[in-house]
Amino acid sequence: MGRSDVRDDTDALEGRGGAHPASAHRASAVCTAFQNLVADAALAVEPAAFASAVRLFDSVRTSGNCLYAIGNGGSAATAAHLACDLAMTSGPQAAGLRTNALTGNTPLLTALANDIGYDRVFSEQLARLLTPGDVVVAISVSGNSPNILEGLKTARARGVRTVGLLGGSGGSAAALVDVPLLVDSEVYGVVETVHLGLVHSLALALGTGRGRSQDILEASLDGTQG
């Protein structure tokens, strides 16, 4: 799909076509436009970067270290989802990782925000928790959230490897992560949707996918690699 097609889909998604917001025609157009934008953005994710993230996560599992995930808003939910799915196990050959979504402790998060500042809610936690061999995953559409940047700076200062699930060109966070997984879209919902898809893909690649989902993936790989 070309850039003009992407722009047409974005216009339809944002209602710049004259149709009433609640019309059935516009609803159908929005659904199709969103699907097209998500598909284009997902296909544009760099496979080599994805493979690098998988290798890094697997090293955390092998060493017994911990993967820490950070994010704001919808990305906070994705961080929690990542921590959940990578901690799952699907058998003795696919042990889960030790994970910690730093968005999960609401009392601590709000105490840090109130007493120190919201820009340091992740960096303060990471400064206390990180050990050599850990990995920090930063999830951000803009890549410019101050608390994400501070968290990544703390990780770098501790010599800890980092992965970024980012939108567009990655913002300021792109220069602070070892492995940037970029989702090239200007639509926040599209980036967040593809980020969640990457979470599931990472879990499946690591063998922590759940039951039949893992079986279906393996069968699909057999068909493409045979």
PyMOL commands that set and color helices and strands:
alter all, ss='L'
color gray80, all
select helices_A, chain A and resi 3-13+24-43+47-63+74-87+106-115+118-120+123-129+146-157+171-175+188-205+211-225
alter helices_A, ss='H'
color red, helices_A
select strands_A, chain A and resi 66-71+98-101+135-140+161-167+179-183
alter strands_A, ss='S'
color yellow, strands_A
deselect
rebuild
show_as cartoon
